Amino acid sequence: MRFLHPDHDEQLELATDDVFLNPGYFDGGSRLDCDLTPTDFAGGSHPIVSANMNAVTGKRMAETMARFGGLGVLPQDMALDTVERIVKHIHAADTRYDTALAVSPRATLRDVQGIIRKRSHDLVVVIDDERRPIGIVTHSDLRDRDQYLPASRLMSQRMVTLPVGISNRDAFLRMEDARVKAAPVLDADGRLLGVLTRNDVVRLELLRPTLDAHGRLMVAAAVGISAEAPATAARLRDLGVSAIVLDTAHGHQRRMLEALREVKAIVGGDVPVVAGNVCTAEGTRALIEAGADVVKVNIGPGAMCTTRMQTGAGRPTFTAVLGCAREAHAHGKQIWADGGVKHPRDVALYLAAGAARVMIGTALAGTHESPGDVKEDRDGLLYKENYGMASGRAVSDRTEHQDAFESAKKGFFREGISTSRIYLREGQESVGAILVDMITGVQSAFSYVGARTLAEFQERAVVGVQTWAGYGEGTPHGATRR
């Protein structure tokens, strides 16, 4: 990457909103020819990673991220027994079909209501004792019905089902002809295997799953820098996670370097170790020398983060990623850009600055796949709660096993928002929809720069600096009719 006006631009501290990509010549046939495969370690068809935040990545998020070519990082606050259960589920999950929501005919409407929003396909399958579908329930079947009505009386027996192995095109056309959004997938014996949606079969044409060496969906997990970090990392390695993320708000500190050396001594080259966060070349170099395979970059840009307002510490995102990436590349290592992503352009600019992957938090929080229940406000709008990992709420949860007085003292040090409503947006309620929006935007960015691979993109990108008015004229600003 080079700046459009290097003598001037190199001296500035820049956020992603401050910069733009200068278009160049593209000799490819289609933007679909652009390959977004990450360059840090094997796995994934694109660079999007879901953040290790309690309100962002759990079982559903990590599973769906991997199915659509990304990578999910389970939070460090998650109990190891829970991590083990989730990792086993993800490794056993089908690489193509979404996990079905299933109930027996004896389940009640109340039972169905409790799970129907756990997946974006809005479909609960009623199955017999041998897992053969006998009916389906959607939201339209739940209106104005008694809470304890059994599923056998709620369900529709007119089902469209799909055989295992059906092509994406044939599955789409069958659902299109039947005017259904989703359909159960059955194995050769007629038993429920999973669910496909009309939208997902199109997405699966663009995104290939993130698989490990055993052909299973990949999942990563985070570890804090406590004294238990080495033992936790060893357990995670044995569970088969595909990356370990050693994570703390300020990564350029003695405790991080000590924990990182110990973790790396135990896991060696068995699994990549990602460490962060830092925002300087010095911090990047320190983590690499302590054993990090990948360095996680940025301090303070996340939507739930108050670090910069509380402390004044941090650095504008584009300059932080650029400086850290240059240092990492000089040592033959890679970085992840973490936080501050609002639009696909932010992902493209992070990649241009040298990132191998981009971690996203709040932008994924308002989806069916994020942890927590969908709630409804007084106007009937759906939302989920989100909160920062350095917030008072997260600190309280993290220290609940400690002495109450010590926990109260630590609660004074807050650098995040404890509660926020993230609304589900029409057309963006699922991770799959957001990923396709992000990835197609980045593929188009590659074509504008004239690149077909990430390496070419980072080599050919020319970045200019713009005024706030320059940024504003690039946003949608047509008149809205009321």
Summary of the structure (lengths in Angstrom):
residues: 482
radius of gyration: 23.1
end to end distance: 43.5
largest distance: 72.6
contacts: 1673
relative contact order: 0.17
helix: 37%
strand: 19%
